[in-house]
Amino acid sequence: MQRLPRGRRNKAALRRVILNVHPADRGHLFDMAKVFVQTTFPHADPGDVSFYSRRNGRMVLVVQQGVVYDPSRPDTRKKKPRRDDGMRPAGYPFGYLPRLLMVWITTEARETQRPVITFGKRFYEFLEAAGVGTDSRSLAAVREQLTRLSTCRVSIAWDTKTPVTIEHLNTFRGIRLWKPCNEREVFAEGSGLILSKSFFEDLGADTVPVDVAVLRYMAPSPLGIDLYFLLHERASRLMKPLELKWADLAEQVGAAYMEMKEFARKARKEIARIREVCPALRVEPGYGKIVLHPFAYSYQMPLLFDPPLN
């Protein structure tokens, strides 16, 4: 995997690499589960709510936080044990890290053809390529978000004319996350995740190719990453221009908590950043909507484009 320029001051150098070297040639072509492109996780921590949901047409993603054992809680073997037996709510996955982690999980499952996900050298190489720091604070954030991601319950509801149909994804069948021996690790050796059979089989077909260098360019904005996922996937399937209302777009990418004018302002800014590294993506912002044009560029084709840099 090719090392990428580091630091905010090297954005121009990173952009040059993205535009002039095909992601497959630099080892940055990854996959994302399509279900988390169509709808996604919250941008900010929703707090102690019963569930979190996002809508894409008739499809509704529903996420419920899981629970985790907290060894720092008082000993539950005393005469009056705690009612929770040392368990606590794990919290909801949020921000840009769960998106990066799901890209890693999807790609690792497809490349190894195994439902068991471990955290070895390849995992840390991915984090470095995605721009995640290797300091103890950054790795602690990865550990926290990965714990939240792996323990949450994800369901898909289909809102049709008939009674609503709900499908439980059960993304992970098993979880073994050992506390690291030092601050330079996310989890100790032997830790891993086991994908459920249904989710693992779905990854065989329903994935979207992504460039991890673009994720690095857009980070740490979850809105920017979501728009990159969604617009790239939708445009690559279009035969003619498509109108998307700001309100519908906001609901899909998990930003419905914003005032619509504020969302439109931020989305325009992020779309402009996406086009800095994906110039073939044509998006025309309009009043209350955007117009998305068919995307001519494919990650399966060689990139022959060398635009001038500012």
N, C-alpha and C positions, 0 to 999 in steps of 0.2 A: 504494500500500500504506500503510495507516494506521500511523502511528508508535505504538508501545506504551510504557507506563510503564516506566522503567528502575529497576534496583536492587532489592535484596531488600526494602527498606522499602516499596516500591510494589507488593507482592504483592496487597494488597487492591484497589488501583486496577486492576491487571492482571486480577484476577478479575472485577471489575465489567464491564470491557470484554468479556471472554469471555462472560459470562452475558447481556449485554444487547444486544450487536451481533452480528448473524449474520456468520460468518467470510467469507462471499462478499462482504458489503457492505464489510468492512474490508480485503479483498484478501488474506486469510490462509487461504483454502481451497486446500490442496495435495493431492497424491496420493502414495501409497507403494506400491511394487511388492508385490503380495500374497505372493509367495514369501518376502519378508523380514519379513512380518508373522507368517506361520505359524511360521517358525523364523528365527533371527537371529544376529548376530555376537556374539563374546564381550564380556562386561562389562569384564574386565581383560585385560591382555596375557598370552596363554597361554605366551609365551616361545618357545624354539626347539624346537617339537614338529613332528612330521611332518605332522599335520593336526589340524583342529578340527572337531567334529561336534555337531549338535543334532538331536533327534528330535521329530517331531509325528506320533503315530500310526505309520503305515507309512512316512511320509516322513522321510528323513534328509538334512539339509543338511551337506555336507562342504566345508570351506574349506581351501585350501593356500596358504601365502604365496608371493608371486612374488619376482622379483629386480629390482634396479634398478642402473643404472650410477652409481658413486660417483666423481666427478672428483677427490675429495680423496685417493684412493688413489694409491700410487706409479705413476709412468709405466710402462705395460706394454710400451713399445717398447724397453726395455733388453735387453741380451744375454740375461738370464735373466728373462723375463716371469713375472708371477704366473700361477698356474694358473687363477685366477678371472677373469683379464683385466679387473680393475677392477670386477667385478660383486659385489654383496653381497645377502644376503636383505633383502627390503623390510620384512618383519615382517607381523603380522596386524592388520587393522583392528579396533579395540576402543573401547569407551566410547560416549558419546552422539554424538560427532561423525560417525562413519560413518552412523549412523541419520539424522541431519539431512541429510547429503550425499546419501544415497540418495533422500530425499524430494525434494530439489532436482532431482536427475538425472531421477527419474521424472516430475515435474511439467513440467520444461522439455521433455522429449521429447514429452510428450502435447500441450502447448500449441503448440509450434512445428511438430509433426508432422515433425521432422527427427531423425535419429539422432546428429547432431553437437552436443555439449554444450560451450559456451564459458563463460568466466568474466568477464562484463562487469558493467555497472551492476546488472542484475537480480540477479545472484549476490550482490553485496555488500548489496543491499537485503534479500535473503532472510536472510543471516547476521545483519544487524542486527535483523530481526524475530524471529529465533530466539534472540536474546540472546547471540550470539557477539560478543566484543569485536573491535574493529578495531585494537588495539594490536599491535605486532610479535610479541609472545609468542603471542597468540591466533591470529594469522594463520599463524604458524609451525606451530602445532598442527594447524590446518586443512590446511595444505600436507602435513604428514607423514601424516595420516590419509587424505587424498585419494590420495596416492601409494600407500599400502598397499591402499586399497580398489580402485584401478584396476588394480593389478598382480596381485592375488590370483586364484586359480582357484577357481570355485564349481561344485560338482556336486550333483545331487539323486539320491539312491539310494532306490529303492522296495523295501521289504522285504515281499515277497509269498510265497505258498506255493511259487511257482515260483522259479527262480534270480533273485537280486537284479538289478533293472534299474537302470542308472546313466545319467543324462542330464547332460552337461556344459553348463552354462548359457552359458559363454563370454560373460560379461556385456559385455565391451568388446572390440571388434575392433581398435581402434587407440588409441594414447596419445601425446600430444605435450605434455609439461609442461616449459615453459621456466623457467629460474631467474629470479625477479623482479629487476627493476632497482632496486627499493627495498623497504624493510620494510613499506610500506603496501599491498603487493600479495600475493596468494596465489601467483599465477604471472604471468609476463610476458604481454603482449599477443600473441595468436597461439596460445596454449596451448589445448588442447581434448581432448575424449574422443570416440571414435566407438563407439556401441553396436553390438553384433552384431545381425545381421538378425533372428535368432530372438528375442532378448531385447526388441528394439524392437517387434516385432510382438506379443509377449505383453503389453506395456504398453498396447496398445490396448484390452484387456478386463480383465486381471487386476490391478486396482489398488484401493486402499482410500482413501477421502477422509479427510484429517486436517486438524486446525486447528493451524497453526504456532504460534499464541499459546498453545495448550495445551502444545505441546512446550517452549516457553519457560518456562511455569509449572513443568513437571516437571523440566527440566534443572537440574543436570547428571547426574541419575540415569538411567542406561541401563535399570535395572529398571523405574522408573516409566514411562518412554517405551514400553518393550516391553509392559507391562501395558495401557497406554492403547491401543496399536495392537491388541493381541490381543483384549482384552475388548470393545472397541468393535466390532471386525469380527465377532466371534462372536455377540455379543448382537443385532446388527442383522439377523442371519439366523435367529434362533430363533423358533420358534412356541410353545415351551413351555420351562419352566425346565430348565437343564442343570447337572449336577454335574460339577465338575472337581476331581480330586485334586490336593493340593499337589505331590505328587511329579511328576505329569505336567506340571503347570503350570511347575514349576521346570525341567524338562528342555526344555520348549518355549522358554522365554525366556532360556535360556543361564545359568541360575543353579544348575545341578546341583552345583556345587562347594561350595555351602553345606551346613551341617547343616540338616536339614529344619525343625527348630524355629526356627532362625535365619532361614531363608528365609520361613517362614510369618509370623514377626514383621515382617520387612521388607516383605513383600508386603502385609500388612494396612495398614501405614503408608502405602505408596504408593497402594493402592486408596482409602484415605480421602482422600488428596490429589487423586486423579483425580476423586472424587465432589464435591470442592469446586468444580470447574469443569464437571463433567458430572453434575449431580444426577439426571438421568433414568436414569442407568446404575445398575441395582439389582444389588448383589452382596452376598450373605449369607455371611460366613465361618462355617465350621463345623469340627467336629473332623476334621482330616485332609483337608478339602476346602473348596470354596466352591460356592455355588449362584448361577448366573448367570441372570438373568431377561431376557426379550425386551426389546430397547431400542426405546422408542417414538420417540425423537428421531432425525431424519435431517438430515444437512447439506444436503440438497436442499430442506428445508422451512424457512419463516421461524421464527425463534426468538422465542417469546412467553413469556418467563419473567423475572421480576425478583425474585429471592429477596433477603431481607434479608441484609446483610453483618454479620459479627461486629465 
